[in-house]
Amino acid sequence: MTDSKVLALSANAAPRKRAFREKFDSSPNILRGGIAAVCAFAALLLLVAAPIFTFGDESVSLSVSMGFFGLLKALAGGGVYEVQHSEFGTLGVTVSVAAIVLVLITATVWLACFVLSVLCAFGKLGEKDRIALSAANFTAFAWQAVVFVVLIASKSVKAQNIYGEETAFYRTFSLTATYLVCVLLSLVAGGCSLGVNGRNVKNVRRYKLMYLFLLPAAALVVVYNLYPMLLSFCLSLKDYVIADGIWGSVWVGFKNFKTIFVDPDMLRIIGNTILISVLRMVISIIPPIILAVMLFDMGARKVRKGIQTIIYIPHFFSWVVVYAIAYAFVNPDGLINNVVNGNVQILANEGTFIPLLLITDLWKECGWGTILYMAALTNVDPSLHEAAAIDGAGPVKRLFKITLPSITPTIVFTTVMAVGNLLKGAGYEQIMLFGSDIMKSAQVIDTWVVWRGLQRLQYGLGAAVSFFQSFIGMLMVIGCNALSKRWVGVSLY
């Protein structure tokens, strides 16, 4: 009797499971609304249960965290928030009512997003559910981003510290990671709301095991890539003090970014960086292509492999080794001066500094670029060259009509990647070694960060420069990829 009941339940469960799968596949709003609802619920939970603001003073061993209910308590008291100190008794700070209201509105926005997500998951929003849900989540992202900037940079939002001194809000209070995580959740929810469609739903169900295998890798990316990026961004907005840590240091808003652009030498430094990066980009693309084509057309296979190995070996040398080899040639008592019987100051000469960088970089990295283009050339169909030769096409014409068009994807890839490093590709290690005698005039952005950021312990300034470089690099990659797709018909994505 028991076995028959089990069989009956299994028989009834199978059609229900099949019906749910069919409905899930045909209704992407279930997955779309479910992901958005989870993000909204997590954000609401963080805002209610986790600390939002912190304040304190190391001199009196005071460090206090304020959560959602603490803000409500302060709002009921006209903005005054009191804490008990073991030595000084009752201490109070005044929170700006505007700051409290901004956080309360944020919670309300997330509540509205949660309700919309649930309605979307149950199919109550109709055919416009995708647009409505993505618009709501991106609005939440924009609102939180504006609130974040206001709270960490606006001087009009005031507060009073424990000494009764009126200051800008960000000089008394610090935002915790809670608010930043909520900002990221709104971005994830908005992206999923906009990107989930019927095809995605079917792929998720079909390849669910593969997605499960990807979860550990995704977690590692979050821990070791996204979270450090978040910390770096926060660090760029703070006057970092090692003893206080990142979250305990005082917010200074965009002061570090302003320092970058008001520095009198920054325009020259950016110019040096772009000039050296562009020249390095040119010699990292054109000479390897020429050398790869020459080696590929070489008939003696063993000789070709020997030459390829010899030019590839310097890629494994560190810049310290390369500098030692170059120093043997260019120092005042080196080979060049012995040959010309002179006293040519190459290392201390500004006119020879950039050519020396380019020559040593070409010697070191030309083999690596050649390997990439040689690999691309091996995929070119030999019958194309044979047919072109039969039709009377010469070597030059075959080069421009067959060889180069065939390796265009590889050229586009290396070019786009090089353009993305326009502000970071000047060669920090190489310049620190070769430019030690003329560092003032040979500085690039990365070396400026070392001289200004690390030597003076201005870590926030260094983080601001790094964020600026990465942001410009991202824009350059997107723009270069779009132009390549439009003009050449080849793109990375």
N, C-alpha and C positions, 0 to 999 in steps of 0.2 A: 504493500500500500504506500509506503514511504517512497519507494523508487518510482512508482507511477506518478506521484505528486511532483517529484523532482523533474521527471521527464515532461510533465505538463507545463510546469513553470518555465522550463528551458524552451519549450516549443512556443510559449506565448512571448517570451523575452526576445526571441530572435526577430520576429516581425517588428516589434517596437524599436529594437536597435537599428534595424534596416531603415525604418521610417525616419528615425532621428538622423541617421547618416545622410539620407536623401535631403532632408530639410536643411541640415547643416551645410551641405554642398551647394544647395540652391539659394541659401540665405546667408550671405557673408556678413550681414548685420549682426549675427550672433557672435562671431569671432571679433568683429570690429567693436561692438558694444561691450563685449566681455573684457577685452584688453583695456579699453578706456575706463571701464568701471573699476577694474583692479587698480589702475594707476590713480584714479580719483580717490578711491577708498584709502589707498596707502598714503596719499598726500594729506587727506583729512586726519588720518590717524597720527601722522607725524606732527601736524600742526597742533593737535589737541594734546598729545602725550609727550612730545619731545620738547626740549628747551628751544626757544626762538631767539632770545636776546641774552647776552651775558654782560656783566659789569663787575668792577672790582678795583682794588688798589693793592698792589704787592707790598706797599710800605706798612699796611695795617693787616696784612694776611687776609684780605677779603676778596672772595670770588663767588659771585652769585649768578645763578641761571634763572631766567624768567620764561615760563611757558605760557600757554594760552590762558589758563585760569589766573595766572599771575597778572597778565595784562588786563583781564576783566576786573581783577581786584584793584589794580592801579587806576583803571578808568572810573570805577566807582568812587575812588578817593580823589578824583580830580587830577589824576596823573601821578600822584605820590605813591611810591612803593617803599615800604619799610622792611628792614631786615634787622635781626638781632645779632650783635657782635659780642663775643665772650668778654672782651676787654672794654669796649667803648659803649656798650649798651645798644640802644636803638639808633640805627643809621638809616637815612632815607635818601632816595634819589627821586627826581621828577622826570617821568617819561612824557614826551610830547604826546598830547592827545591825538595829533595828526598821525603819528607813527602807529599808535594803537589802532586807530580807525583803518589805516591802510592794511594792517594785518587781518583785521576782522573782515574787511571786504574781500581779501584774498581767500579766507576760509569760506565766505559766501559764494564766491566764484567757483571754488572747487565743489561745493555742495551742489550748485547748479549743474556742473559738468557731470557729477555722479548721477544725478537724476536723469539727465539727457542720455547718459550711457546706458542706464537700465532700460529706459524707454526704447532706445535703439536696439538693444539686445532682444527685446520682446516684439520688435517690429511695429512699434507704435508711432514712429516718425515718418513712415511712408517711404516714398522713393527718394526723398531729399535727405535721408538720414546721414549719408556719408558727408555731404556738404555741411549740414548743420553741426554734426559732431566734430569734424575737423576744424570748423570755424570756431566753435566753442573752446576747444583745447588750445588752439593757437592764440586765441584771445586771452586765455588764462596765462599762456607763456608770455605774451607781450605785456600784460598787466604786471605780472610778477617781476619781469625784467625791469620795468619802469620803477616799480616800488624798490627793488634792490638798489638801483642807481641812486634814487632819491635818498634812501636811508644811509648809504655809505658815502655820498658826495655832496648832498645839499647842505648849505650853511643856514638855510632858512628854517629847517627842522631843528628845534632847540631841545636841550635837556639840561638838568642840573645834577652835578655829581654829589658825592657824599659830603663835600665841603660847602655846598650851597652855591658853587660857581656855575654860572650859566655858560654853556659851551654848545658847539654844534653837536647834534645827536651822535654822530659817528665817533666823536672823541670821548664820549662817556660809555656808549653801548656798542657791542659788537654783535653782528649777526652770526648765528651758528650755521653749521652745515645743513641743518634742517631745511632752511629756506632755499638753499641752493639745490638740494635734492628735489624739492617740490618743483623748482623751475625745470629741472631735467625730466621729471615725470610728465610735466605738461608737454614738453617737446616730444617725448616718446609716444604719449597718447595721441597727440596731433598727427605725428608721422604715421602711426598705425591706422588711425581713423581715415587718413587720406589714401594710404597705400593698399589697404586690405580690399580685395575684390574676390569675385567668384573663383578665378583661377588660383589665387593665393590660397584660398580655403581648401581647394582640392589638393593642392601640392602639400599643404601642411598635414592633411590627413593621410595622404599617400606616403609621404616620406617622414612620418612622425619619428621613426627610430633614428633617422639621420639628424633630425633637429635635436633629439635628446643627446646624441653624441656631441653635438656642437655646443651644448650648454656649458660643459667645463671650460672649453676654449673661450666662450663668450665671457664667462666669469673671470677668467684670467685677464682678458682684454680690459674689462671694467676695473679690476684691481690694480693692474700694472700699467695701464695706459690712460683710461678716462679719469680715474681718481687722481693720479699725479697731475693731469692737465687741470683738473678742478683746483687742486692745491696751488699750482703755479699761478693760475688766474687770481685766486684770492691773495696770494703773496704779492702780486703786482699792485694790489690795491691797499697794501698795508705798509706801515713803518715797522718792518720786521725787527724784533728783538729776540735773540736766541733764547734768553731765559723765559720769555713769555710764550714762545711757540707761535705757530701760524695763527691759531684761533684766538690766542690771548693778546696778540699785538694790536695796536691801535689802527683803525681804518683811517686812511688818508685820501680816499677817493682816487681821483685821477692825477694826483700830485706827481707820482713817478712818471706817468706818461707825459705830463707837461715838462718835466725836467729833460726828457729826451729831446724835445723840440726847441727848448729855449737855450740849450747848450750852444755856445757860439761856434764850436768846432763840429757840430753834428752834421751840418750840410756837407762839409768837406769829407767827413768820415763816410757818410752815405754814398757820396760820389766815388770815393776810393773803392768801397765795397762793390758797387754796381760795375765799375770799370773792370776790376780784377775778375769778378764773377763772370761777366760777359766774355772776356778774353779766355778764361779757363773753359767756358762752355764751348767756345768756337774750337779750341784746340782739342777738346775731348770728343768732338764729333767729326770734323772734317779730316784731320790726319789719319785717324783709325779707319775711316771709310776708304780712303785712298790706299792705305797699306793693306787692308783686307782684300780689296779688289785685286791688287797686284799679287798678293800671295795666292789668292784663289785661282788666278789664271796661270800660275807657275806650273810648269809641267813636271818638274822633279819633285815628287811627293815627299821623299825623305829630307831634301833640302828645305822644303817648305815647312815641315814639322820642326826641323831644327831651328830655323829662324823664328818661327812662332814661339817656341819654348824660350829662346834667348830673350826676346823682347817682352815676354810675359813675366819673367823672373823678378824685375824691379817692383812689380806691383806688391810683392810680399815684403818689401823693405819698409821699415818704419821711417818716418820723416827725420828722426834723429840720425839714422844710418845714411839717408840721402844727403842730409846736411853735412855729415862728416866727409862723404865722398866729394860733394861740391866744394867744401872748404879746402880740400887738398888742391883744387884747381884755382880757386879765386882768392885765396888769402894773400896778403902782401908778399909772402915768401913761397907762394904756390907755383904750380906748373906754368900758368899763363904768364906771370911776371918773370919767371926764369927764361921763358922762350923769347919774350919781347925785350928782355933786359930793362924793365921799367918798374915803376912802383904804382900800378893802377889800383886805385881803391874801389873795388867792385862792391863789396858788402856795405861800405859806408857811403855809397854814391846813390842818390835818389834817382838819377837817370837810368841806372842799370838794375835797379831793384826789381821792377815789374818784369823786364825780360828774363832776369835770373829765375824769378818765380815760374814763369811760363815754360822755360826750357827744362827746369827740373821736374815740373809737373808733367810735361809731355813725355819725358824719359821714363818717369815712374808709372804713368797710367795709360800710355798709348797701347801697351800690350793687352790690357784688360778690355779696352774698347774694341780692339781688333778681334779678340775672341768672340765678343758679342756679334759683330757684323759677319765674321766668318761662319758662325752658326746659322745666321739668317741666310747667308748665301748658299749654304748646302741644301736649303729647301727650294731653291730655284730650279725649275724643270730644265734639264740640259737640252731637251728637244727644242725648246724655244730658241736657244742660241744656235742650234744646228739649222733650224728652219730659217732663221734670220741670215745666217752665213750663206745658205744656199740662194737666198733672195738677193744677195749682194751687199748686205749690211756690214759695214766695217766695225772694228773693235769699239771705236768711239760711239758710233750710233747704237750698237748693241748695249753699251754701258748706260746710255741715257734713255733708251727705249725699253730695255728688259731688266738689266741688273738693278739699277737704282729704284725703279718702280716696284720691283719685287721685294725689296727690303725696306720700303717706305714705312710699314708698321713699326719696325724696330727703330728707325730713325726718329719717327714721331714719339715713340715711347721715351727714348733717351733725351730728346729735346724737351718734352713736357716736364720730365723729372728734373732736368737741369734748370729750367725756367722757375720751377717751384723753389729752388734753392738760390734764387738770385741774390737775396740778402744774407744768405748763410753759406754760400758756396765759394767765398773768397779764400778759404783755406786757413783756418785759425792756427793750426799747429805749424804749418809751413811758415806763415808770416811771423809768428812768435820766435821762430828759430832764425830765419833769414833776415828779419827786420829788426833785430835786437839793437843794432847800432843806429838806426834811424827810426825808432818806434814812433816818435811824435808825428812824423810826416807819413809813416806807412800804416797808420792805424786804420782798422776796419771796425765794423760794429762789434764783432765778437771780442776783439782785443780791447776795445773801449769798455766793454762790460767788465773785463778782468781788471782793468786799471781803475775804473770808477766804482764798480759794484763790489768786487771781492776784496780789494785792498782797503776800501773804506767801510767794509761790512754793510754795504747797501744792497742787501739781497732782494729787496722789493724792487729796486731799480733794475737789477739784472733780470728779474722775472718779467717786468714790464717790457723790456727790450726783446726778450725771447717771445713773448706773446705777440708783440708788434711784428717781428720777423715771420712768425708762423702764420699770422693773419694775412699779411701781404703775400706770402708764399702760396697760401690757399687760393687767394684771388687770382694770382698769376697762373696757377695750374688750371683753374676753371676757365679762365679767359683763353689761355693757349690751347686747351683742349677744344673749346668751342670754335676757335678760328681754324684749327686743324680739321675739324669735322666739316666745316663749311667750305674751306678752300681745297683741301686735299682729299676729303672723303674718308679719312681715317681718324679714329679717336680712341681714347682709353676706355671710355664707357659710354 
